[in-house]
């Protein structure tokens, strides 16, 4: 895993092994979908008071790391 992502946990017995925030049942994907839907960090923190701003930052960093590790061959390129 890149840098310091100590707030992201993966446990096969929690949320089907999806990455979550600090052993909660709040998945990284939920946070990313909220951001993609136009929600602000403040709105996410209001919706999930157990989260901290650094949790949201690390969710985005984790997603960037995962995407950077994927390679796709584009035919004809």
N, C-alpha and C positions, 0 to 999 in steps of 0.2 A: 504494500500500500504506500502511497506517496506521503511526503511530509508527515505532519502530525494530524492524523484523523482519529483521535482517541475518543471521539463522541459517536462514531459510527460502529455499530456492532452487527455481527451476523451470527445468528443462532438458528440451526435447523429446526428447533422446536418452537421458535417464535415467528409468527407471520410467514410460515412456510419457507423460512430461511432468507427472506428479503432483508436487505440492509435496513436497520432501524436506528433511531437516535437513542443512545445511552440506555440500551436494554429496555426501552419502552415498546409499545406496540405502534408507535408512530413511525411510519416508513419514510425513507428518503423520497420515494416516489410521490407520496402524498404532499410533501413539502414542495417538490419540484412542480407538481401539477398545479398547486396553488399559485406559485410564482408565475408559471406559464399562463395561468388564467387571469393574471393582472393583480393578484393580491400583493400587498406590500409586506415587508418583513414585520412591521408593526401589527398588521391584521392577522398574520400567522401566529404571532406571539399572543394575541388576544384570543384566538381560537383555541390555542394549545398553551395555556399558562405555564405548564410544566417545562416548556422549551425556553431556551435562551437564544439570544442573537447569534452566538457562536455556533449553536446547533444548526441553524439555517445556513450559515456560511460554510460549515463543513459538509452539509448535504450537497451544496452546489459544487464544492471542490471534489467531492467523491464522484459526482456525476461527470465532471470534466475528466477526471482520471479514467473512469470506465470507458468513456467514449474515445479517449485518446488511445486506448489499448486495442480498439477494434480496427481491423483492416478489411476493406472490401475491394475486390477486383472489379473494375468497371469495364465491361466488354467494349472494344473499339477505342479505348482511351489511350 
